[in-house]
Amino acid sequence: MALRPAVFLDKDGTVLVDEPYNVDPDRMSYAPGAVQALSCLAAAQLPLVVISNQAGIARGYFHPDALTAVGDRLAEMFRAAGAQLDGFYWCPHDPSGILPDFAIECDCRKPQPGLLLRAARELGLDLEASWFIGDILDDVQAGHLAGCRSVLLDVGHETEWRMTPGREPDRCAADLYEAARLVLNAMANDAAAQGG
């Protein structure tokens, strides 16, 4: 089976309004431009995969099981926007956490690319043809380490601006809808270049 290009999406601050450590499905709401973005990405029949750090587990704020309801609600929100959530991958680790099982260095906590690599293996995704959209430079770096291109949502969530070559976004956008249009335009240009 041929590998498919996908769009990887950060969860909090990208698809959803950023509610720190929230696991209450009733408090999950779309970020600006998210409904339109999901709709147009779905129309392009691209797999959509959410990649999220969930340090609240390592910090003892909530149990991993709480993310089952979060994933279910996320899938509902994608469906309501006319899209399908093809995968929800999250990292429970944080070296500064308080729970020994989760307070570790890992390869899945962004900016590490482990979750993208796992999603690509499990879902048959072409990382080099894929994009990662997120609201901080750790998202950009994770995408680049996995071989993807990236879009930074410049919405005020990045505060450190530690710039290195691997953290330089390929594009910047004001919201998720603008990011989606940039990605679709770039993919169309790639397809035209390969065809011609």
N, C-alpha and C positions, 0 to 999 in steps of 0.2 A: 504494500500500500504506500502510495506517495505521501511524503510528509506535507503537512499543511502549514501555511503561515497563520499566526495567531496574534491577538492583541492581549497582552498581560496588563492588568490594572491593579494599582494599589487600591486598598479599600477605604481607609479613613482619610478624609481630606481630598479624595479623588472621585470615587463613586459616591461616597457618603459624606455628609457633613461630619466634620471631625468632632466626635464626642469621646474624649479620652477614656479608655478602658471600659467602654460601654459594651455590655452583652445583653441588654434589654431590647428585644426586637421592636418593641413599641416606640423606642427612642431612635430608631434608625430612619434617616431621611436622606433623600437624594441631594447631592452636592449640586451647585449651579451647573447647568448644561448637561447633567448626567442623563436625563431621560432622552433628550435629543441625541446625545452621543451614542447611547446604547441602541437606540432605534436605527441610526444610520450604519453603525457597525454590524448590526444584525442583518440589515438589508444586503450588506456585502458578503454575508454568509461566512464570516470569520469566527473561528472559535474564540470565546472570551473567557479568560482565566483570571481570577482574583488571587493576588499574592499579598500576604499580610503578616507583619510581625505582631505577635500577641504576647508581649512581655508581661502583661497582667497575670499570666499563668505563673511564670517564674517568681513574680513578686507576691504571689499569694492572694491576689485580688479576686480571682475567680477560678473555678475548676475547668479543665479542658472540655468537659461535657457541655459546658455552657455555649460553646461555639457551634454545637449541632443546631440549636435554635437560630443562631445568627446566620449560619449557612442556609437554613431553610428560608428565612426571611429574605436573605439576599437573592436567592433563586426566585422567590415571589416577585421581588422588586424588578428583577431583570425581565421576567415574563410580563409584568405590567407595562414595561417599556417596549415590548415586542421583541425581546431578545432572549437568549438562552445562556445561562451560566454553565459553562462546560467544566469548570473546576474551581474549587475554593481550597487553596493551599495556605497553611499558616504555620508559623514557627512559634513554639511555646517557650523558647529559651531566652535567657538574658544573664550574662555573667554576673551582673550586680543583683540578681534576684536572691530570694531568701530560701527557696525550696531546692535542696541539693540536687534532686533529679533533673531540674531544669536550669539551675544557675551554672551553666557551662558554656564554653565556646563551642560553636557548631558551624556547619556549612550551610545552614538554611536561614539564618537570621540575616536579613538584608543589612548591609550591602553585599553579603555573600550570595552566590547564585544558585544555591542548592535546590530551592523550591522550584525555580524555573526549569532547572535540569530535570528534576523529577517529573514535573508536569509534561515536559517535552517527551520523555520516555514513555510515560503512561498514556498520553493522548496522541502520540504520533505527530509532533509539531516540528516545524522547520524553524529553528531558532534564528538562523541568519536572515530569514525573510520576515521575522516577527518584530514587534515593537512592544516596549514597556512604557506605560504612562503612569507617572506618579508625581507627588507634590513635594518631594524632597530629593536631595542629591544621592542619598543612599539607594533610592529606587533607580535612578539613572545608572549608578555604578553596578548594581545587581544586574540590570539589563545588559550592560556592556560586557560584564564578566561572563554572562551566559551566551554572548554572541549576538544579541539583539541591538537594534537602534532604540533610542529613547526620546520621550517628550517630557519635559519638566513643566508642570502646572505652576506658573509663577503667581501663587495666590497668598504669599506671605508666610507659608509654613516652614520654609527653609530658613533657618536662623544663623547657621554657622558659616555657610558658603566656603567650605574647605574645597577649593578647586584644584583638581589634579586632572591629567589627561583623561583618565577613566571616568571622571565625574562630570565631564563637559557634555551637556545635553545636545542631541542632534537637532532638536527643535524646542521652542518654548511656546506656551499657549496660556491664554488668560482663563480658560475653563475647559472642562472635559469635551464639550462639543467642538470647540476650536481645535483641540488636540486630535479628536477623531477625524475631523476634516483634513488636517495636515497628514495624518497617517494614511488615510484613504487616497489622498492625492499622491503621496510618495509611492504607495503600492501600485497605483495606476501608471505612474511614470516608470517604475521598475518593469512592469509587465510590458509596456510599450517598447522600452529599451531592449528587452530580451526578445521581443517579437520582431524588432527591426534591426 
